[in-house]
Amino acid sequence: MPNARVLRDIKARNVVKANEVLRRAYLYVARNETLSPQVRHQAQLQLNTFGKYTHPTTVKNRCSESGRGRGIISEFALCRYQFRLKALKLELPGVHKASW
């Protein structure tokens, strides 16, 4: 069962994905200096009406097992410790403990 942090991150990812195209369109209009200031201002106002979780910066890589936010190996979505445990149990395909 994922903890609250993981659930919040999943929610943020879904909302960002749903609003990405519209946000980018308004952002393009707001930053386009060839357009009139009134149109750019309206686009900026529309950008301000988006919710908290529509900003891509709210998405944070988290461990899918523990919810830890640091030391994430992004290919597996696991923190270092969980990655090590799963690698030792041979639960990750193509990953084994190195020895030399």
N, C-alpha and C positions, 0 to 999 in steps of 0.2 A: 504494500500500500504506500503510494508516494505521500510525502509530507506536504505541508501547506506551501512551502517555498517552491517545490517542484510543480504543484498544481497552479500556483500563481504564474510561474514561468510558462507553463503550457498555455494558459489563458492568454498571456501577453503575446506569445508567438502566433496564436490563432487570430487575434484581433489585428495584429500588425499585418499579417498576411492578407486578411480580408480588406483592409483599408489602404494597402500599399499603392495601388495604381492611382486612386483618387488623391491621396496625399502628394504623390510625386507630380501629378498634374497641377495641383494648386501651387506647389513649391516652384515648379518651372515658371508658371505665370507670375508668381510673386517676385521671382529673381530676374525676370526678363526685362531689361532696361529699355527695350525698344517699345514696349507697351506704355499706355498712358498711366499716370500715377493713380487715377481713380480705379482702373481695372486691377492694378497691382495691389492696391489697398483692399479691395473687395476679396481678392484671393487670399491675402494675409488674414483677413477677418474670418474667412472660411477655415483656414488652417487652425486658427485659435479655437474653433468650436469642436475640433476633434477631441476625443477623450484621452485619458491619462495613458492607457496602454496602447495607443496607436503609434507612439513614437518608437522607432526601431531601437533606440538606446535603452528601452526598458527591458529588452530581451537580454538575458544573461545566461551564459553556459553554466549548467548545473549538472551534477552527478545524477544519473537516472536512478541510482540505488539509494544513496544516502541524502541527496539534496545539497551536498557541499558545493560551495561556489568557488573554491580555489583548487588549483592543481588539477585541472580538468584535461583529460586527453580527449580531444574533440572527436576523433575518428570513432571512438567507442562510447562517448558520452559518459565516461566514468572518471572518478577522481583517482589519484595515484594509488591509494590504498585499496580501493575496490578493484582497480585494474590488476593489481598484484595478486589479490586473493583469487580472482577469476582466472588469471593466467596460471597460477599454481594448480588450480583444479581442472585445468585444460578446458575451460568453458568458452574461451575465445578462440575462434578459428585462426590458425596461422600464427599464433603467439605461443612461445614457450620460453622458459627461463634460460637465459644465456649463461654459459659457463665456458671459461677458457683457461 
